[in-house]
């Protein structure tokens, strides 16, 4: 078994080296500030990639030759940046080099593509939304507006799940067990923000919520952490009354910093009520 693991490790080392060499050969030296004349092969030289990544040229050469050993995540991040890798290419390098995908990276809000918005719209009448690693809501469908909350009525910088839970009386009143919901949100948010390396970015939000909500301040100081999971959520809708949902969170392909959250009605009766309300709201929307 040990021999099999060693054989697999060596095979991955060779694949990593081959992949790095291939990506290096696709870069334009002139575009990156290096002279382009007198090159026997296209792309950057090994020492130029090492210079861009701020690592030893000798060790980078060993990596391409499949004998550099397992690099650290930090080194792979620098090499990925030096080679101008896309998110998918970066993930591939981590899988080859470390046998795991990279950690989620925080991005400032970029919105979602029209394709993702169409996915949300196609899920109706099931409420669904897309949130960032720092729990900012960046996209939603009409069902989410009608059943959960009107995200579009808030300024973009205030469309954050924690803000709604702790500062919006309507959202608070809709929760059957507000304290449990709030504790789950805080503990899962803490994990996501740390995983995305966004602790510094969320600090202003944390400071503001600590100032405006003693309950948030107390929960934040508890330092509880909890992973996201599937579960059942119950709300009190002001028109439809009590509704139960099975909720699930999914990673968005190509955007590991985003999560698609779907709230599927537990009963057929609730699904019918939501469908009728969404259709009614759609008819009231001006063309």
Beta strands, then each sheet from edge to edge (+ up, - down):
strand 1: 127-132
strand 2: 137-140
strand 3: 231-237
strand 4: 241-252
strand 5: 255-265
sheet 1: 2+ 1- 5+ 4- 3+
end
